[in-house]
Amino acid sequence: MRACLLLALALLVGCDAAVPAPAVVLAPVITQAVVADVVTPAQDAAATVIVPAAVALRESVQAALPVQDAQAEPSAPALSDAGLAHIVRWEITSEARYSRNLTHPVWPGGASGITWCIGYDGGHQTARTIRADWRAHAQVDRLAQTSGIVGTAARRALPQFRDITTAYQPCLGVFQAASAPTYMRATERAYGTALRDQPQGVIDALFGNTYNRGGSMVGSRNREKRVIRDDCLPAHDRACVAAQLRAMKRLWPDVPGLQARRESEARMAEEG
């Protein structure tokens, strides 16, 4: 049984490598740019097959193994208040704007699933995880039904969930209790344990970048991330980190919103 579980986990890693985790972005002003960055139509089509299979595999693994507490790693870095403010700014702009326009689920496009709160993508979560994260939500069972639905399937399914409302404070609570620890672990997996010894501004900047872009280190689009991991962090050089974050602007020459987001991350890193 243990060997089967290890094989399942290995297959899951392979799926993640083939289809990078989508950048989690709610702000409509940059949604199209993020979709262009993450997927092509061909990748979208592949995601509608691969992501549900990967989610189903994770569901089976979770059913066989104890679910790890998202907050059970006290030695992992923590997101600061400034880092949280950065995420809120770039994902939903403000509490007021969220309350006016973003309390209902959306489909950001591409390989994304049905998404609500601060970029919580139900399509890429297992039903078990959604039920755990949103157990206090009155519509938790319906939210769990979004599990594994991505791409054009999510676009078609969205009307079934558009009536669900999630207020800002519960949304923020789930982000802090579940999403932030999960993405911080993803950030540490991407950059290694050297992340723990960096100034808080660097930790916050790389968390924000990973939350937006994912943790993949593969290919030319991620070369700046590899420089940060291999050169900047071992040298404890926050200026180097900031320079590489700014260098990422090459990926979006005509998208002011994403260029500004990279600049915001670079300034956090510089300020320490």
Secondary structure, 3 states (H helix, E strand, C coil): CHHHHHHHHHHHHHHHHHCCCCCCCCCHHHHHHHHHHHCCHHHHHHHHHHHHHHHHHHHHHHHHCCCCCCCCCCCCCCCCHHHHHHHHHHHHCCHHHHHHHCCCCECCCCCCECEECCCEEHHHCCHHHHHHHCCCCCCHHHHHCCCCCEHHHHHHHHHHCCCCCCCHHHHHHHHHHHHHHHHHHHHHHHHCHHHHHCCHHHHHHHHHHHHHHCCCCCCHHHHHHHHHHHHHCCCCCHHHHHHHHHHHHHHCCCCHHHHHHHHHHHHHHHHC
